[in-house]
Amino acid sequence: MERITILGAGASGRAAAALAEKLQLRFEILTDEIFSESFSWGDVIVASPGVPPWSPMYQAAKASGQPMWSELEFGARYFKGRIVAITGTDGKTTTTELLTSLLNAAGAEARFAGNIGVPLSSLAAEDFTGIAVVEVSSFQLELADSFAPEAAAILNISMDHRDRYPGGEDEYRAVKYRIMKHVPESGRVFGRSMKDLTPEAHILWMENAFYADGIPLADYADLKLKGEHNIENIGAALELAYRMLPEKTFFGPELKAALKNFSSGPHRVETVCVRRGIRYVDDSKATNPHAVLASMRALSPDGGTRFRMLMGGLAKGMDFEMLAAVKNEMAGVYLFGACREQLKAVLSGVPCQDFGTDFEAAVRAACRDARPGETVLLAPGCASMDMFKNYEERGNRFRDCVLSNA
């Protein structure tokens, strides 16, 4: 291989370029804006996950007959350390961050990468030789034929990105399962909500506590990470840590302390403030209906809380019907973004207000209407890119508006 063509000039594309330069390969970065049908393709084409399959550039690359790799595949082929990988519809980021924290606390040198933090190609270009804890999206797995983590987890699968997978859930599921293609059976981990069982399970959740091979690790009451969905995330992180660490260090006090002290990052069921008996929560990371339900259950396990919901954004072809089951818990819904009508149809009977693209007006209205004992919850159930750069920007604007108006 003497020359590569990189599709996309975002973070993944730039990381692939840095690795190509490190390997002394000739490369060019191609975007839809500069693509032409007469373009001469490289020996290998490296595609960034943000370049959709329906892009004319992507379609031409596929028709060229040249090998196509995702940036993840490119980085993995030249990464000199160990790789552990995590995918699923929900919980990937929390599990990736938790596992990285556990490994570092136990004395391993670990960094998170992939769909979170830095692209794997960046770690490869830096000659990092520790453990890469890689959050993997379905987009990255589409062109990852030889990706071979030492251990990997599929946390859960709930239909997402229907606009990208015309074959529906079967196609989406098949792409997710590609993560296990080259993982030995002993390294395969599945979340509690999956039908597949972890082949060599060591972690047990019993009587509100986690055990490893019968040895107590932590009581739920002592953990900062709460919610049924996080029980799944913690269990998967512990199973993966068990496979990546020597037994002595896994059972050491450092890992147990890290587990007890870990809390998820911003914009994930994060309480912004409590004022006048009203709780304001930012879960901008809840970008699909399944995540919305998980957020509501984490905040109200018995279903007794009344919510003022801020919802909307890009639907990605998702089906919102599952939200109908929690309509009675919604005191009001404040809609913004592209899929307002779709959400309004599913949530018929709930007072819904349509704010178009005026996000701040929706937040102000929810703050105004909320009553003591209720929770104002940003759990959009949708992607953010119709109105925001990313979910972080959406969450930050929610926080700023709440602190000014609550």
QUIDAKA-V819168 format. One record per residue. RES is the residue in one small letter. SS is DSSP state (H for helix, E for strand, C for the rest). Layout:
res | ss
RES | SS
RES | SS
This chain:
res | ss
m | C
e | C
r | E
i | E
t | E
i | E
l | E
g | C
a | C
g | C
a | H
s | H
g | H
r | H
a | H
a | H
a | H
a | H
l | H
a | H
e | H
k | H
l | C
q | C
l | C
r | E
f | E
e | E
i | E
l | E
t | C
d | C
e | C
i | C
f | C
s | C
e | C
s | C
f | C
s | C
w | C
g | C
d | C
v | E
i | E
v | E
a | E
s | C
p | C
g | C
v | C
p | C
p | C
w | C
s | C
p | H
m | H
y | H
q | H
a | H
a | H
k | H
a | H
s | C
g | C
q | C
p | E
m | E
w | E
s | E
e | H
l | H
e | H
f | H
g | H
a | H
r | H
y | C
f | C
k | C
g | C
r | E
i | E
v | E
a | E
i | E
t | E
g | C
t | C
d | C
g | C
k | H
t | H
t | H
t | H
t | H
e | H
l | H
l | H
t | H
s | H
l | H
l | H
n | H
a | H
a | C
g | C
a | C
e | C
a | E
r | E
f | E
a | E
g | E
n | C
i | C
g | C
v | E
p | C
l | H
s | H
s | H
l | H
a | H
a | H
e | C
d | C
f | C
t | C
g | C
i | E
a | E
v | E
v | E
e | E
v | C
s | C
s | H
f | H
q | H
l | H
e | C
l | C
a | C
d | C
s | C
f | C
a | C
p | C
e | C
a | E
a | E
a | E
i | E
l | C
n | C
i | C
s | C
m | C
d | C
h | C
r | C
d | C
r | C
y | C
p | C
g | C
g | H
e | H
d | H
e | H
y | H
r | H
a | H
v | H
k | H
y | H
r | H
i | H
m | H
k | C
h | C
v | C
p | C
e | H
s | H
g | H
r | E
v | E
f | E
g | C
r | C
s | C
m | C
k | C
d | C
l | C
t | C
p | C
e | C
a | C
h | C
i | E
l | E
w | E
m | E
e | C
n | C
a | E
f | E
y | E
a | E
d | C
g | C
i | E
p | E
l | E
a | E
d | E
y | H
a | H
d | H
l | C
k | C
l | C
k | C
g | C
e | H
h | H
n | H
i | H
e | H
n | H
i | H
g | H
a | H
a | H
l | H
e | H
l | H
a | H
y | H
r | H
m | H
l | C
p | C
e | H
k | H
t | H
f | H
f | C
g | C
p | H
e | H
l | H
k | H
a | H
a | H
l | H
k | H
n | H
f | C
s | C
s | C
g | C
p | C
h | C
r | C
v | C
e | E
t | E
v | E
c | E
v | E
r | E
r | C
g | C
i | E
r | E
y | E
v | E
d | E
d | C
s | C
k | C
a | C
t | C
n | C
p | H
h | H
a | H
v | H
l | H
a | H
s | H
m | H
r | H
a | H
l | H
s | C
p | C
d | C
g | C
g | C
t | C
r | C
f | E
r | E
m | E
l | E
m | E
g | C
g | C
l | E
a | C
k | C
g | C
m | C
d | C
f | C
e | H
m | H
l | H
a | H
a | H
v | H
k | H
n | H
e | H
m | E
a | E
g | E
v | E
y | E
l | E
f | C
g | C
a | C
c | C
r | H
e | H
q | H
l | H
k | H
a | H
v | H
l | C
s | C
g | C
v | C
p | C
c | E
q | E
d | E
f | C
g | C
t | C
d | C
f | H
e | H
a | H
a | H
v | H
r | H
a | H
a | H
c | H
r | H
d | H
a | C
r | C
p | C
g | C
e | C
t | E
v | E
l | E
l | E
a | C
p | C
g | C
c | C
a | E
s | C
m | C
d | C
m | C
f | C
k | C
n | C
y | H
e | H
e | H
r | H
g | H
n | H
r | H
f | H
r | H
d | H
c | H
v | H
l | H
s | H
n | H
a | C
